[in-house]
Amino acid sequence: MSNHLGKVEEKLKHVDGEEKEQILQSFDDFKQYLADKVELGEKLGLNEEQLAMAAEKIADHLAKREDPKNREEHLLNELWSVGSKEQQHHLAHMLVRLVKAEK
């Protein structure tokens, strides 16, 4: 499990600027990126808790290192910054469910 989270962190470090800008340009692009990663995680056998933990790593990375590019990302960033660790974890679960529901 921690091996998968380490891979998530490593992948985030290596997303180049252009790809990152494309992903964050619109909220729909961000959701599609996250949906693709959730689908990949499911194919690797990750359960919802593991997927939420990976989404939590992504959200934490974005909150600390990226400026929101649109209203939706700004709202998520604000919610993330005021939430406790437990609330952030619940928000990560909701993000996973959001993108799974849109498949």
Secondary structure by P-SEA (a helix, b strand, c coil): caaaaaaaaaaaacccaaaaaaaaccaaaaaaaaaaaaaaaaaacccaaaaaaaaaaaaaaaaaccccccaaaaaaaaaaaaccaaaaaaaaaaaaaaaaaac
